[in-house]
Amino acid sequence: MRHDATKALQVDALAWDKQNGLLPAIVQDAATLRVLMLGYMDRAALETTLAEGKVTFYSRSKQRLWTKGEASGHFLQLVSIDVDCDNDSLLVLAHPQGPTCHLQRASCFPDAPGEFLAELEALIGQRDRERPAGSYTSGLFEDGVRAIAQKVGEEGVETALAAVAQGDAELQGEAADLLYHLLVLLRARGLPLAGVVEVLRARHRASVAR
């Protein structure tokens, strides 16, 4: 079960004795679900993480607590923690404040998969904030919600036409255009993609419960 970061974990119930007082902690990007790194937490590291909201580990090489980003400033802002079924491993969701890997990569696992739509949503948000000259996305935001909504409608029609009159590649291309413009429209209205996903999740739960 997932524990909100603001709620106290049952720290005493964890299997600290299995691995000499350490628990492996897998960190995922809370937005993209990309695996960022693996570290180890002792009781003090876990309690510090929960208290301060910055993911903290026990460094086996330094033999001390180590807050990720304490030197680089690339902290991992805690979102939530899961405990596995054996109470001996942790799954940490966090928002990375810069590269996680010391090689300046987003993840210590260079080919770790992630949710690309979340990455695209983040880039769209950056274009909205910065409005770089010559950016197609920036131009959409400058045109306003009505123009963006019209573009979504056009892409929806083109996707439907491709489904009945064109090949698979064309349909995929039009569907990609539709998804992209829909993300822009949601951003223009101040709505996150996660909100739409939650609506779908709620509908799914309701249908399964029938």
Salt bridges, closest charged atoms under 4 A:
ASP12 OD1 - ARG43 NH1 2.62
GLU70 OE2 - ARG64 NH2 2.91
ASP82 OD2 - ARG2 NE 3.99
ASP88 OD2 - LYS18 NZ 3.24
GLU119 OE2 - ARG34 NH2 2.60
ASP128 OD1 - ARG131 NH2 2.85
ASP128 OD2 - ARG187 NE 2.91
GLU154 OE1 - LYS151 NZ 3.95
GLU155 OE2 - LYS151 NZ 3.53
GLU198 OE1 - ARG201 NH1 2.81
GLU198 OE2 - ARG205 NH2 3.11
